[in-house]
Amino acid sequence: MSAPDIVVATAARWVEKAEGDLVTARNNIQAKTPGPTDSTCFHAQQCVEKYLKALLVYRGIDFPRTHDIEEILSFVPPRARPVLTPEDQRRLTRYATVTRYPGDYDPIPLNEARRAMLLARKVRAFIRKRLPVEALTLASSRLQPKPGKNAR
């Protein structure tokens, strides 16, 4: 596999994981009885984080292991950067670093969880326009369930 192929395949893996987080967050919030809002927000944050990292991989930009959206965004070239307010960046980071664990904080209201989902969808749409179609197609093909031996 050539270097460009490896880059596209690696970006596709990040997209695949981001899509999984988005599906989990969506299923959680759309359930007949919505699941915990902190879980919805966590998976929305993870979707944003992983799409940003997919873009960085595709552009050949190294990045640190962090959940800090502001820090990750600082590695994205300004013209390729999705618009997230500083407050949105802090809030998303908090979902992965604070509210994910027991602590002294207020529960996340359902409308805030919905806002986190909107942010995730916004970042997703923005970044997907900047990734090669091959990465998106490859990620999509991996997300399709494969029939097993016992499939009917």
Beta strands, then each sheet from edge to edge (+ up, - down):
end
